[in-house]
């Protein structure tokens, strides 16, 4: 038998818009990292890949420290739009270097 020491904590329900923003963030983050590594490779070969991985890791640590979580409940639309613009810029840059 297991003993409960306190009341159960049930998660708070989220809105559909919060879930969609979190899903978009989860899809765009690895895409942005991959495009940054590709751009680094196309520009500076292996050194560019190492530099891009370090920059990506730093950006992810910065995001986690600033927001407190990887997928915060109160994610603003502005942060997501910024990530969409970054992905678009990295894709345009990669296609220009090919």
Secondary structure per residue as TSV (DSSP state, phi and psi in degrees):
chain	resnum	aa	ss	phi	psi
A	1	X	-	360.0	143.4
A	2	X	-	-105.9	144.3
A	3	X	-	-103.4	140.0
A	4	X	-	-99.0	133.9
A	5	X	-	-95.2	-12.4
A	6	X	S	-161.3	179.3
A	7	X	-	-68.0	149.2
A	8	X	-	-69.6	140.6
A	9	X	-	-97.8	111.1
A	10	X	-	-92.0	138.0
A	11	X	-	-66.5	146.5
A	12	X	-	-75.1	139.8
A	13	X	-	-67.4	147.1
A	14	X	-	-107.0	159.1
A	15	X	-	-81.8	159.4
A	16	X	H	-62.0	-39.1
A	17	X	H	-64.3	-37.1
A	18	X	H	-65.6	-40.7
A	19	X	H	-66.1	-39.9
A	20	X	H	-67.3	-39.7
A	21	X	H	-64.6	-40.1
A	22	X	H	-66.2	-39.3
A	23	X	H	-66.1	-40.9
A	24	X	H	-64.7	-40.7
A	25	X	H	-62.8	-42.6
A	26	X	H	-66.1	-30.2
A	27	X	H	-82.4	-37.4
A	28	X	H	-80.7	-27.4
A	29	X	H	-62.7	-52.1
A	30	X	H	-66.5	-30.1
A	31	X	H	-64.7	-43.2
A	32	X	H	-64.1	-42.2
A	33	X	H	-64.6	-43.5
A	34	X	H	-64.1	-41.3
A	35	X	H	-66.6	-36.5
A	36	X	H	-65.2	-41.1
A	37	X	H	-65.7	-40.7
A	38	X	H	-62.6	-44.8
A	39	X	H	-61.8	-40.8
A	40	X	H	-62.4	-41.2
A	41	X	H	-66.1	-43.6
A	42	X	H	-66.7	-31.1
A	43	X	H	-86.5	-43.7
A	44	X	H	-133.1	20.5
A	45	X	H	56.2	-134.9
A	46	X	H	-64.9	-38.6
A	47	X	H	-61.1	-37.5
A	48	X	H	-66.7	-35.5
A	49	X	H	-65.9	-46.4
A	50	X	H	-61.6	-45.2
A	51	X	H	-62.2	-42.3
A	52	X	H	-65.8	-38.2
A	53	X	H	-65.6	-42.2
A	54	X	H	-64.5	-42.9
A	55	X	H	-65.2	-41.8
A	56	X	H	-63.5	-44.0
A	57	X	H	-62.8	-41.8
A	58	X	H	-63.2	-40.4
A	59	X	H	-67.0	-38.7
A	60	X	H	-68.0	-39.3
A	61	X	H	-65.4	-41.5
A	62	X	H	-60.0	-45.0
A	63	X	H	-59.5	-45.9
A	64	X	H	-64.5	-41.3
A	65	X	H	-68.8	-37.5
A	66	X	H	-73.9	-41.6
A	67	X	H	-91.1	-22.1
A	68	X	S	87.8	-20.2
A	69	X	S	-146.3	162.3
A	70	X	S	-70.6	-41.3
A	71	X	S	-124.7	83.2
A	72	X	-	-69.7	149.5
A	73	X	T	-67.2	-33.9
A	74	X	T	-98.5	40.1
A	75	X	-	-64.4	126.7
A	76	X	-	-81.1	155.8
A	77	X	H	-69.5	-31.1
A	78	X	H	-61.8	-40.8
A	79	X	H	-64.5	-37.8
A	80	X	H	-70.9	-39.4
A	81	X	H	-63.9	-39.8
A	82	X	H	-60.3	-40.4
A	83	X	H	-67.8	-38.3
A	84	X	H	-63.0	-43.2
A	85	X	H	-64.7	-38.9
A	86	X	H	-63.4	-44.2
A	87	X	H	-62.7	-42.5
A	88	X	H	-62.0	-43.3
A	89	X	H	-64.1	-43.3
A	90	X	H	-65.5	-36.3
A	91	X	H	-67.9	-42.0
A	92	X	H	-63.8	-42.1
A	93	X	H	-63.2	-41.4
A	94	X	H	-66.3	-42.0
A	95	X	H	-68.6	-29.6
A	96	X	H	-72.9	-28.5
A	97	X	H	-87.1	-10.6
A	98	X	-	-73.9	360.0
